[in-house]
Amino acid sequence: MEGLPNLPPHLQGEFMKQMENMQMKDSLRLYNNLVSKCFTSCVTSFRSKSLDKYETTCVENCAARYIAMTQRVGLRFAEGQALQQKRAAEALGR
């Protein structure tokens, strides 16, 4: 977002709205994927209105693993981006 100050003020607001919209969609996609994956993996019986003890534990563990994996992937992506920016800056400095 280095170039944001170079945009005219009306475009800065529009850009920020687009970014917020994208972040909201990503959050919803993450949540929907988590629910779908964990429900499919853990819920095996529809004989009761509530989850049994195994299903509850499975969903909790699945959600924790999914969130941890997502955070790790995000961290690795950020590290890769930082490395690319560093390389680009070094290439410009030569």
N, C-alpha and C positions, 0 to 999 in steps of 0.2 A: 504494500500500500504506500510505497514511496512516492508514487506519482499522484496520489490523491490531492496534495496541496496545489498541484499544477492545474487541476480541473477548475472550471468556473464553479462558483458556489451552488448554482442550481443543479449542476451535474453531480457535485459531491453528495448532495442529499439523495439524489436518485440512485447513485452508486451504493450508498450506505443502505438504502431500502432494499436494493437487489441483494446485497450481501446478507442482510438480516433474513430475507426470504429464503435464500439458499441455505443458511444455517438452520432455519426452522424445518425446511424439507429434509435436510440431512438428519436432524434429531428425530423427526418422525419416522424416517426410513430405518434408522438404527433401532428405535423402539419396536416398530412393526416386525423387523427381522428377528429381534430377540424373542418377542412373544411367539412368533411362528415357529422358530427353531426349538425353543424350550418346550412349548406346548406339544409339538409333534413328537419330540424325543421322550417326554416324561409322562404325559397323560395317556393312560392306556385303557381306562375304564370309565364308562359313563353311567354307572349304576347309582351314583350318588350326586347330590347337588354340590358337594364340596370335595376337595382333593383329599386322598388318603395320606397317611404320614410319608410313605415312600415318594409319592408324587410331589408333595410339598417340598421335601428335602431335595429331590431331583431338580425341581424348578429353581429353587434357591441357588443350588450349586451351578446349574446351567447358566443362570443369569449372571452370577458372579464371574464365572469363567468368560462369558461372552463380553462383559464390560471390561474385564482385565485385558482380553485380547484386543478389543477395539482401542483401548488406551495405548497399548503397546504398539499397535500398527500406526496410530496417530503420532506417537513419539518418534518412531522410525522414519515416518514420512517427513516430519519436521527436521530431523537430523539430516536427511537427504537433501532437503531444500536448502538448509543452511550451508551444507557442503557445496552445493551447486553455486550458491551465491558467492561463497568465498572463492571458488575457482574462477568464476566470472570476473570478480573484482581483481584477482591476481592477474588474469589475462589482460584486463584493461590497463593495469599498472605497468606492464612490461614495455 
